[in-house]
């Protein structure tokens, strides 16, 4: 639950929604948002409604005097609904949480057949209110994509995926970046260790032939080809290690070689 940020509005809705959805899925609670609660399945009774010369007419009606046959399923659904709603409310800014709570209470007051707070109503309200990102959210995604740096000493997969996700969110807000421009932005962010790859990509005849998935694949391949060499450079050779073990650097008086002092006597004749 700590991995889900607090929703503060449209500024972080695009990041909050998939994390909150995945958490509810992992807890088995998303089904109360995706599906309505199960309809009661009552026992049926047959009643005689009319008897005449033409025969007897009967009518089958539900016997609501007894609990429905699927009462256990209904109770389980409402229990999961309460948990899902609680988890959603816990990851809302206090102002948003108050707004959603007022909406749920108003729904109960205006509908006599509704006597509980539905998590699906809260989710639909949040999605309708913040699901259409404004200029601020779009700017945030653009700035994130432009500021992020592809590392030259680490696997570039996660960084490239982060940039592509920002492009996807911008497209959802009707501010799509053309595919070839996305590719050029990725190329401009490749580290100097991949300068050979950059030169190869720049030799493409038609700029519209550039694809982000192709550049991503080549960048990962370039990293994988370099990473074993980097690992060897970072490892100390066994010969050096063994010599260091045979000749410790610790000092003790016994390790100092003895010195021989020669005294020369000079005789002076007077």
C-alpha positions as protocol buffer text, in pm:
chain_id: "A"
residue {
  index: 1
  type: UNK
  ca { x: 0 y: 0 z: 0 }
}
residue {
  index: 2
  type: UNK
  ca { x: 292 y: 234 z: 66 }
}
residue {
  index: 3
  type: UNK
  ca { x: 386 y: 210 z: -303 }
}
residue {
  index: 4
  type: UNK
  ca { x: 62 y: 389 z: -397 }
}
residue {
  index: 5
  type: UNK
  ca { x: 106 y: 769 z: -377 }
}
residue {
  index: 6
  type: UNK
  ca { x: -156 y: 1001 z: -235 }
}
residue {
  index: 7
  type: UNK
  ca { x: -384 y: 1134 z: -507 }
}
residue {
  index: 8
  type: UNK
  ca { x: -376 y: 1511 z: -506 }
}
residue {
  index: 9
  type: UNK
  ca { x: -561 y: 1580 z: -830 }
}
residue {
  index: 10
  type: UNK
  ca { x: -512 y: 1561 z: -1204 }
}
residue {
  index: 11
  type: UNK
  ca { x: -142 y: 1638 z: -1157 }
}
residue {
  index: 12
  type: UNK
  ca { x: -69 y: 1279 z: -1050 }
}
residue {
  index: 13
  type: UNK
  ca { x: -381 y: 1089 z: -1159 }
}
residue {
  index: 14
  type: UNK
  ca { x: -201 y: 915 z: -1445 }
}
residue {
  index: 15
  type: UNK
  ca { x: 59 y: 778 z: -1203 }
}
residue {
  index: 16
  type: UNK
  ca { x: -189 y: 704 z: -922 }
}
residue {
  index: 17
  type: UNK
  ca { x: -452 y: 516 z: -1122 }
}
residue {
  index: 18
  type: UNK
  ca { x: -249 y: 210 z: -1236 }
}
residue {
  index: 19
  type: UNK
  ca { x: -81 y: 172 z: -896 }
}
residue {
  index: 20
  type: UNK
  ca { x: -411 y: 189 z: -708 }
}
residue {
  index: 21
  type: UNK
  ca { x: -574 y: -46 z: -957 }
}
residue {
  index: 22
  type: UNK
  ca { x: -290 y: -298 z: -928 }
}
residue {
  index: 23
  type: UNK
  ca { x: -309 y: -287 z: -550 }
}
residue {
  index: 24
  type: UNK
  ca { x: -683 y: -355 z: -553 }
}
residue {
  index: 25
  type: UNK
  ca { x: -626 y: -640 z: -800 }
}
residue {
  index: 26
  type: UNK
  ca { x: -361 y: -793 z: -574 }
}
residue {
  index: 27
  type: UNK
  ca { x: -605 y: -780 z: -282 }
}
residue {
  index: 28
  type: UNK
  ca { x: -890 y: -932 z: -482 }
}
residue {
  index: 29
  type: UNK
  ca { x: -1095 y: -612 z: -447 }
}
residue {
  index: 30
  type: UNK
  ca { x: -1103 y: -475 z: -801 }
}
residue {
  index: 31
  type: UNK
  ca { x: -1404 y: -694 z: -886 }
}
residue {
  index: 32
  type: UNK
  ca { x: -1638 y: -474 z: -679 }
}
residue {
  index: 33
  type: UNK
  ca { x: -1544 y: -182 z: -904 }
}
residue {
  index: 34
  type: UNK
  ca { x: -1556 y: -372 z: -1232 }
}
residue {
  index: 35
  type: UNK
  ca { x: -1878 y: -562 z: -1152 }
}
residue {
  index: 36
  type: UNK
  ca { x: -2204 y: -480 z: -978 }
}
residue {
  index: 37
  type: UNK
  ca { x: -2305 y: -663 z: -664 }
}
residue {
  index: 38
  type: UNK
  ca { x: -2482 y: -997 z: -722 }
}
residue {
  index: 39
  type: UNK
  ca { x: -2858 y: -982 z: -750 }
}
residue {
  index: 40
  type: UNK
  ca { x: -3044 y: -1171 z: -475 }
}
residue {
  index: 41
  type: UNK
  ca { x: -3151 y: -1519 z: -581 }
}
residue {
  index: 42
  type: UNK
  ca { x: -3474 y: -1587 z: -392 }
}
residue {
  index: 43
  type: UNK
  ca { x: -3672 y: -1905 z: -373 }
}
residue {
  index: 44
  type: UNK
  ca { x: -3980 y: -1894 z: -595 }
}
residue {
  index: 45
  type: UNK
  ca { x: -4340 y: -1971 z: -513 }
}
residue {
  index: 46
  type: UNK
  ca { x: -4633 y: -2039 z: -739 }
}
residue {
  index: 47
  type: UNK
  ca { x: -4962 y: -1866 z: -677 }
}
residue {
  index: 48
  type: UNK
  ca { x: -5301 y: -1900 z: -845 }
}
residue {
  index: 49
  type: UNK
  ca { x: -5406 y: -1570 z: -990 }
}
residue {
  index: 50
  type: UNK
  ca { x: -5724 y: -1659 z: -1177 }
}
residue {
  index: 51
  type: UNK
  ca { x: -5956 y: -1955 z: -1219 }
}
residue {
  index: 52
  type: UNK
  ca { x: -6230 y: -1960 z: -1482 }
}
residue {
  index: 53
  type: UNK
  ca { x: -6381 y: -2185 z: -1741 }
}
residue {
  index: 54
  type: UNK
  ca { x: -6072 y: -2147 z: -1956 }
}
residue {
  index: 55
  type: UNK
  ca { x: -5848 y: -2295 z: -1690 }
}
residue {
  index: 56
  type: UNK
  ca { x: -5628 y: -2192 z: -1406 }
}
residue {
  index: 57
  type: UNK
  ca { x: -5361 y: -1923 z: -1446 }
}
residue {
  index: 58
  type: UNK
  ca { x: -5061 y: -1929 z: -1219 }
}
residue {
  index: 59
  type: UNK
  ca { x: -4779 y: -1684 z: -1146 }
}
residue {
  index: 60
  type: UNK
  ca { x: -4433 y: -1751 z: -1011 }
}
residue {
  index: 61
  type: UNK
  ca { x: -4299 y: -1489 z: -773 }
}
residue {
  index: 62
  type: UNK
  ca { x: -3992 y: -1456 z: -553 }
}
residue {
  index: 63
  type: UNK
  ca { x: -4036 y: -1544 z: -190 }
}
residue {
  index: 64
  type: UNK
  ca { x: -3875 y: -1246 z: -17 }
}
residue {
  index: 65
  type: UNK
  ca { x: -3983 y: -1365 z: 326 }
}
residue {
  index: 66
  type: UNK
  ca { x: -3671 y: -1583 z: 335 }
}
residue {
  index: 67
  type: UNK
  ca { x: -3305 y: -1489 z: 282 }
}
residue {
  index: 68
  type: UNK
  ca { x: -3182 y: -1530 z: -77 }
}
residue {
  index: 69
  type: UNK
  ca { x: -3000 y: -1850 z: -168 }
}
residue {
  index: 70
  type: UNK
  ca { x: -2682 y: -1655 z: -247 }
}
residue {
  index: 71
  type: UNK
  ca { x: -2680 y: -1454 z: 75 }
}
residue {
  index: 72
  type: UNK
  ca { x: -2323 y: -1564 z: 148 }
}
residue {
  index: 73
  type: UNK
  ca { x: -2204 y: -1426 z: -188 }
}
residue {
  index: 74
  type: UNK
  ca { x: -2384 y: -1097 z: -124 }
}
residue {
  index: 75
  type: UNK
  ca { x: -2231 y: -1061 z: 223 }
}
residue {
  index: 76
  type: UNK
  ca { x: -1885 y: -1137 z: 84 }
}
residue {
  index: 77
  type: UNK
  ca { x: -1928 y: -878 z: -193 }
}
residue {
  index: 78
  type: UNK
  ca { x: -2023 y: -602 z: 50 }
}
residue {
  index: 79
  type: UNK
  ca { x: -1730 y: -690 z: 278 }
}
residue {
  index: 80
  type: UNK
  ca { x: -1487 y: -664 z: -13 }
}
residue {
  index: 81
  type: UNK
  ca { x: -1655 y: -338 z: -119 }
}
residue {
  index: 82
  type: UNK
  ca { x: -1592 y: -183 z: 222 }
}
residue {
  index: 83
  type: UNK
  ca { x: -1225 y: -285 z: 210 }
}
residue {
  index: 84
  type: UNK
  ca { x: -1179 y: -149 z: -144 }
}
residue {
  index: 85
  type: UNK
  ca { x: -1342 y: 182 z: -54 }
}
residue {
  index: 86
  type: UNK
  ca { x: -1129 y: 211 z: 258 }
}
residue {
  index: 87
  type: UNK
  ca { x: -808 y: 152 z: 62 }
}
residue {
  index: 88
  type: UNK
  ca { x: -905 y: 413 z: -196 }
}
residue {
  index: 89
  type: UNK
  ca { x: -993 y: 672 z: 68 }
}
residue {
  index: 90
  type: UNK
  ca { x: -664 y: 615 z: 250 }
}
residue {
  index: 91
  type: UNK
  ca { x: -468 y: 718 z: -60 }
}
residue {
  index: 92
  type: UNK
  ca { x: -658 y: 1042 z: -122 }
}
residue {
  index: 93
  type: UNK
  ca { x: -556 y: 1390 z: -18 }
}
residue {
  index: 94
  type: UNK
  ca { x: -772 y: 1495 z: 282 }
}
residue {
  index: 95
  type: UNK
  ca { x: -955 y: 1750 z: 67 }
}
residue {
  index: 96
  type: UNK
  ca { x: -1035 y: 1492 z: -201 }
}
residue {
  index: 97
  type: UNK
  ca { x: -1134 y: 1237 z: 63 }
}
residue {
  index: 98
  type: UNK
  ca { x: -1386 y: 1482 z: 209 }
}
residue {
  index: 99
  type: UNK
  ca { x: -1529 y: 1554 z: -136 }
}
residue {
  index: 100
  type: UNK
  ca { x: -1573 y: 1184 z: -213 }
}
residue {
  index: 101
  type: UNK
  ca { x: -1727 y: 1117 z: 127 }
}
residue {
  index: 102
  type: UNK
  ca { x: -1981 y: 1395 z: 78 }
}
residue {
  index: 103
  type: UNK
  ca { x: -2070 y: 1251 z: -263 }
}
residue {
  index: 104
  type: UNK
  ca { x: -2128 y: 903 z: -120 }
}
residue {
  index: 105
  type: UNK
  ca { x: -2341 y: 1035 z: 164 }
}
residue {
  index: 106
  type: UNK
  ca { x: -2546 y: 1241 z: -83 }
}
residue {
  index: 107
  type: UNK
  ca { x: -2600 y: 933 z: -300 }
}
residue {
  index: 108
  type: UNK
  ca { x: -2740 y: 741 z: -4 }
}
residue {
  index: 109
  type: UNK
  ca { x: -2965 y: 1031 z: 97 }
}
residue {
  index: 110
  type: UNK
  ca { x: -3111 y: 1073 z: -253 }
}
residue {
  index: 111
  type: UNK
  ca { x: -3168 y: 702 z: -324 }
}
residue {
  index: 112
  type: UNK
  ca { x: -3384 y: 512 z: -80 }
}
residue {
  index: 113
  type: UNK
  ca { x: -3278 y: 179 z: -231 }
}
residue {
  index: 114
  type: UNK
  ca { x: -2909 y: 249 z: -162 }
}
residue {
  index: 115
  type: UNK
  ca { x: -2793 y: 201 z: 193 }
}
residue {
  index: 116
  type: UNK
  ca { x: -2420 y: 155 z: 152 }
}
residue {
  index: 117
  type: UNK
  ca { x: -2121 y: 342 z: 12 }
}
residue {
  index: 118
  type: UNK
  ca { x: -2004 y: 187 z: -312 }
}
residue {
  index: 119
  type: UNK
  ca { x: -1635 y: 186 z: -403 }
}
residue {
  index: 120
  type: UNK
  ca { x: -1735 y: 187 z: -771 }
}
residue {
  index: 121
  type: UNK
  ca { x: -1911 y: 525 z: -729 }
}
residue {
  index: 122
  type: UNK
  ca { x: -1599 y: 675 z: -571 }
}
residue {
  index: 123
  type: UNK
  ca { x: -1377 y: 538 z: -848 }
}
residue {
  index: 124
  type: UNK
  ca { x: -1608 y: 661 z: -1126 }
}
residue {
  index: 125
  type: UNK
  ca { x: -1616 y: 1008 z: -970 }
}
residue {
  index: 126
  type: UNK
  ca { x: -1237 y: 1027 z: -948 }
}
residue {
  index: 127
  type: UNK
  ca { x: -1194 y: 904 z: -1304 }
}
residue {
  index: 128
  type: UNK
  ca { x: -1451 y: 1149 z: -1441 }
}
residue {
  index: 129
  type: UNK
  ca { x: -1300 y: 1439 z: -1248 }
}
residue {
  index: 130
  type: UNK
  ca { x: -927 y: 1378 z: -1293 }
}
residue {
  index: 131
  type: UNK
  ca { x: -911 y: 1128 z: -1579 }
}
residue {
  index: 132
  type: UNK
  ca { x: -876 y: 1408 z: -1831 }
}
residue {
  index: 133
  type: UNK
  ca { x: -539 y: 1563 z: -1751 }
}
residue {
  index: 134
  type: UNK
  ca { x: -501 y: 1934 z: -1792 }
}
residue {
  index: 135
  type: UNK
  ca { x: -212 y: 2143 z: -1914 }
}
residue {
  index: 136
  type: UNK
  ca { x: -25 y: 2114 z: -1583 }
}
residue {
  index: 137
  type: UNK
  ca { x: -25 y: 1733 z: -1592 }
}
residue {
  index: 138
  type: UNK
  ca { x: 78 y: 1727 z: -1958 }
}
residue {
  index: 139
  type: UNK
  ca { x: 360 y: 1971 z: -1891 }
}
residue {
  index: 140
  type: UNK
  ca { x: 479 y: 1753 z: -1605 }
}
residue {
  index: 141
  type: UNK
  ca { x: 498 y: 1448 z: -1830 }
}
residue {
  index: 142
  type: UNK
  ca { x: 682 y: 1642 z: -2100 }
}
residue {
  index: 143
  type: UNK
  ca { x: 932 y: 1784 z: -1855 }
}
residue {
  index: 144
  type: UNK
  ca { x: 994 y: 1441 z: -1706 }
}
residue {
  index: 145
  type: UNK
  ca { x: 1061 y: 1295 z: -2050 }
}
residue {
  index: 146
  type: UNK
  ca { x: 1298 y: 1578 z: -2141 }
}
residue {
  index: 147
  type: UNK
  ca { x: 1488 y: 1594 z: -1810 }
}
residue {
  index: 148
  type: UNK
  ca { x: 1553 y: 1224 z: -1756 }
}
residue {
  index: 149
  type: UNK
  ca { x: 1901 y: 1099 z: -1846 }
}
residue {
  index: 150
  type: UNK
  ca { x: 1977 y: 757 z: -1991 }
}
residue {
  index: 151
  type: UNK
  ca { x: 2271 y: 619 z: -1787 }
}
residue {
  index: 152
  type: UNK
  ca { x: 2585 y: 499 z: -1957 }
}
residue {
  index: 153
  type: UNK
  ca { x: 2696 y: 268 z: -1674 }
}
residue {
  index: 154
  type: UNK
  ca { x: 2366 y: 86 z: -1609 }
}
residue {
  index: 155
  type: UNK
  ca { x: 2094 y: -105 z: -1791 }
}
residue {
  index: 156
  type: UNK
  ca { x: 1897 y: 159 z: -1989 }
}
residue {
  index: 157
  type: UNK
  ca { x: 1571 y: -43 z: -2006 }
}
residue {
  index: 158
  type: UNK
  ca { x: 1393 y: 116 z: -1710 }
}
residue {
  index: 159
  type: UNK
  ca { x: 1492 y: 470 z: -1806 }
}
residue {
  index: 160
  type: UNK
  ca { x: 1378 y: 430 z: -2165 }
}
residue {
  index: 161
  type: UNK
  ca { x: 1049 y: 276 z: -2051 }
}
residue {
  index: 162
  type: UNK
  ca { x: 992 y: 575 z: -1819 }
}
residue {
  index: 163
  type: UNK
  ca { x: 1033 y: 814 z: -2112 }
}
residue {
  index: 164
  type: UNK
  ca { x: 797 y: 611 z: -2330 }
}
residue {
  index: 165
  type: UNK
  ca { x: 534 y: 602 z: -2054 }
}
residue {
  index: 166
  type: UNK
  ca { x: 543 y: 983 z: -2041 }
}
residue {
  index: 167
  type: UNK
  ca { x: 482 y: 992 z: -2416 }
}
residue {
  index: 168
  type: UNK
  ca { x: 186 y: 754 z: -2374 }
}
residue {
  index: 169
  type: UNK
  ca { x: 32 y: 972 z: -2104 }
}
residue {
  index: 170
  type: UNK
  ca { x: 77 y: 1281 z: -2319 }
}
residue {
  index: 171
  type: UNK
  ca { x: -108 y: 1105 z: -2601 }
}
residue {
  index: 172
  type: UNK
  ca { x: -393 y: 1027 z: -2361 }
}
residue {
  index: 173
  type: UNK
  ca { x: -424 y: 1399 z: -2291 }
}
residue {
  index: 174
  type: UNK
  ca { x: -447 y: 1473 z: -2666 }
}
residue {
  index: 175
  type: UNK
  ca { x: -90 y: 1599 z: -2685 }
}
residue {
  index: 176
  type: UNK
  ca { x: 68 y: 1314 z: -2878 }
}
residue {
  index: 177
  type: UNK
  ca { x: 433 y: 1333 z: -2976 }
}
residue {
  index: 178
  type: UNK
  ca { x: 491 y: 1199 z: -3332 }
}
residue {
  index: 179
  type: UNK
  ca { x: 666 y: 858 z: -3331 }
}
residue {
  index: 180
  type: UNK
  ca { x: 971 y: 976 z: -3524 }
}
residue {
  index: 181
  type: UNK
  ca { x: 1011 y: 1271 z: -3286 }
}
residue {
  index: 182
  type: UNK
  ca { x: 993 y: 1033 z: -2988 }
}
residue {
  index: 183
  type: UNK
  ca { x: 1270 y: 832 z: -3153 }
}
residue {
  index: 184
  type: UNK
  ca { x: 1486 y: 1141 z: -3205 }
}
residue {
  index: 185
  type: UNK
  ca { x: 1441 y: 1239 z: -2839 }
}
residue {
  index: 186
  type: UNK
  ca { x: 1560 y: 894 z: -2733 }
}
residue {
  index: 187
  type: UNK
  ca { x: 1861 y: 920 z: -2964 }
}
residue {
  index: 188
  type: UNK
  ca { x: 1952 y: 1259 z: -2818 }
}
residue {
  index: 189
  type: UNK
  ca { x: 1952 y: 1106 z: -2469 }
}
residue {
  index: 190
  type: UNK
  ca { x: 2182 y: 812 z: -2544 }
}
residue {
  index: 191
  type: UNK
  ca { x: 2505 y: 838 z: -2339 }
}
residue {
  index: 192
  type: UNK
  ca { x: 2843 y: 904 z: -2493 }
}
residue {
  index: 193
  type: UNK
  ca { x: 2934 y: 538 z: -2441 }
}
residue {
  index: 194
  type: UNK
  ca { x: 2685 y: 464 z: -2720 }
}
residue {
  index: 195
  type: UNK
  ca { x: 2816 y: 726 z: -2963 }
}
residue {
  index: 196
  type: UNK
  ca { x: 2875 y: 456 z: -3226 }
}
residue {
  index: 197
  type: UNK
  ca { x: 2508 y: 362 z: -3205 }
}
residue {
  index: 198
  type: UNK
  ca { x: 2406 y: 727 z: -3240 }
}
residue {
  index: 199
  type: UNK
  ca { x: 2617 y: 764 z: -3555 }
}
residue {
  index: 200
  type: UNK
  ca { x: 2462 y: 448 z: -3698 }
}
residue {
  index: 201
  type: UNK
  ca { x: 2107 y: 569 z: -3631 }
}
residue {
  index: 202
  type: UNK
  ca { x: 2180 y: 912 z: -3781 }
}
residue {
  index: 203
  type: UNK
  ca { x: 2265 y: 743 z: -4109 }
}
residue {
  index: 204
  type: UNK
  ca { x: 1899 y: 642 z: -4153 }
}
residue {
  index: 205
  type: UNK
  ca { x: 1773 y: 779 z: -4485 }
}
residue {
  index: 206
  type: UNK
  ca { x: 1415 y: 859 z: -4382 }
}
residue {
  index: 207
  type: UNK
  ca { x: 1353 y: 1011 z: -4039 }
}
residue {
  index: 208
  type: UNK
  ca { x: 1001 y: 867 z: -4035 }
}
residue {
  index: 209
  type: UNK
  ca { x: 1151 y: 519 z: -4038 }
}
residue {
  index: 210
  type: UNK
  ca { x: 1287 y: 571 z: -3686 }
}
residue {
  index: 211
  type: UNK
  ca { x: 1102 y: 370 z: -3421 }
}
residue {
  index: 212
  type: UNK
  ca { x: 1138 y: 388 z: -3044 }
}
residue {
  index: 213
  type: UNK
  ca { x: 1117 y: 12 z: -2998 }
}
residue {
  index: 214
  type: UNK
  ca { x: 1402 y: -39 z: -3245 }
}
residue {
  index: 215
  type: UNK
  ca { x: 1620 y: 221 z: -3072 }
}
residue {
  index: 216
  type: UNK
  ca { x: 1539 y: 67 z: -2733 }
}
residue {
  index: 217
  type: UNK
  ca { x: 1641 y: -277 z: -2857 }
}
residue {
  index: 218
  type: UNK
  ca { x: 1970 y: -150 z: -2999 }
}
residue {
  index: 219
  type: UNK
  ca { x: 2051 y: 47 z: -2682 }
}
residue {
  index: 220
  type: UNK
  ca { x: 1995 y: -260 z: -2464 }
}
residue {
  index: 221
  type: UNK
  ca { x: 2208 y: -469 z: -2698 }
}
residue {
  index: 222
  type: UNK
  ca { x: 2487 y: -210 z: -2685 }
}
residue {
  index: 223
  type: UNK
  ca { x: 2475 y: -215 z: -2305 }
}
residue {
  index: 224
  type: UNK
  ca { x: 2482 y: -594 z: -2288 }
}
residue {
  index: 225
  type: UNK
  ca { x: 2785 y: -603 z: -2516 }
}
residue {
  index: 226
  type: UNK
  ca { x: 2971 y: -359 z: -2293 }
}
residue {
  index: 227
  type: UNK
  ca { x: 2866 y: -484 z: -1949 }
}
residue {
  index: 228
  type: UNK
  ca { x: 3095 y: -796 z: -1936 }
}
residue {
  index: 229
  type: UNK
  ca { x: 3397 y: -575 z: -2010 }
}
residue {
  index: 230
  type: UNK
  ca { x: 3292 y: -334 z: -1736 }
}
residue {
  index: 231
  type: UNK
  ca { x: 3262 y: -622 z: -1494 }
}
residue {
  index: 232
  type: UNK
  ca { x: 3612 y: -745 z: -1572 }
}
residue {
  index: 233
  type: UNK
  ca { x: 3757 y: -400 z: -1519 }
}
residue {
  index: 234
  type: UNK
  ca { x: 3589 y: -375 z: -1181 }
}
residue {
  index: 235
  type: UNK
  ca { x: 3721 y: -711 z: -1062 }
}
residue {
  index: 236
  type: UNK
  ca { x: 4071 y: -742 z: -912 }
}
residue {
  index: 237
  type: UNK
  ca { x: 4290 y: -1009 z: -1066 }
}
residue {
  index: 238
  type: UNK
  ca { x: 4353 y: -1324 z: -857 }
}
residue {
  index: 239
  type: UNK
  ca { x: 4730 y: -1273 z: -882 }
}
residue {
  index: 240
  type: UNK
  ca { x: 4711 y: -931 z: -721 }
}
residue {
  index: 241
  type: UNK
  ca { x: 4480 y: -1062 z: -450 }
}
residue {
  index: 242
  type: UNK
  ca { x: 4705 y: -1353 z: -367 }
}
residue {
  index: 243
  type: UNK
  ca { x: 5008 y: -1129 z: -347 }
}
residue {
  index: 244
  type: UNK
  ca { x: 4822 y: -892 z: -119 }
}
residue {
  index: 245
  type: UNK
  ca { x: 4728 y: -1184 z: 106 }
}
residue {
  index: 246
  type: UNK
  ca { x: 5089 y: -1306 z: 121 }
}
residue {
  index: 247
  type: UNK
  ca { x: 5220 y: -960 z: 205 }
}
residue {
  index: 248
  type: UNK
  ca { x: 4989 y: -797 z: 457 }
}
residue {
  index: 249
  type: UNK
  ca { x: 5020 y: -428 z: 513 }
}
residue {
  index: 250
  type: UNK
  ca { x: 4989 y: -446 z: 893 }
}
residue {
  index: 251
  type: UNK
  ca { x: 5296 y: -331 z: 1085 }
}
residue {
  index: 252
  type: UNK
  ca { x: 5460 y: -488 z: 1389 }
}
residue {
  index: 253
  type: UNK
  ca { x: 5797 y: -438 z: 1554 }
}
residue {
  index: 254
  type: UNK
  ca { x: 5909 y: -785 z: 1459 }
}
residue {
  index: 255
  type: UNK
  ca { x: 5857 y: -705 z: 1093 }
}
residue {
  index: 256
  type: UNK
  ca { x: 6129 y: -440 z: 1100 }
}
residue {
  index: 257
  type: UNK
  ca { x: 6464 y: -588 z: 986 }
}
residue {
  index: 258
  type: UNK
  ca { x: 6742 y: -570 z: 1238 }
}
residue {
  index: 259
  type: UNK
  ca { x: 7016 y: -318 z: 1165 }
}
residue {
  index: 260
  type: UNK
  ca { x: 7382 y: -369 z: 1239 }
}
residue {
  index: 261
  type: UNK
  ca { x: 7572 y: -80 z: 1385 }
}
residue {
  index: 262
  type: UNK
  ca { x: 7946 y: -71 z: 1319 }
}
residue {
  index: 263
  type: UNK
  ca { x: 8155 y: 138 z: 1552 }
}
residue {
  index: 264
  type: UNK
  ca { x: 8483 y: 261 z: 1419 }
}
residue {
  index: 265
  type: UNK
  ca { x: 8750 y: 362 z: 1671 }
}
residue {
  index: 266
  type: UNK
  ca { x: 8995 y: 626 z: 1567 }
}
residue {
  index: 267
  type: UNK
  ca { x: 9314 y: 635 z: 1755 }
}
residue {
  index: 268
  type: UNK
  ca { x: 9492 y: 961 z: 1790 }
}
residue {
  index: 269
  type: UNK
  ca { x: 9862 y: 959 z: 1858 }
}
residue {
  index: 270
  type: UNK
  ca { x: 9995 y: 1256 z: 2029 }
}
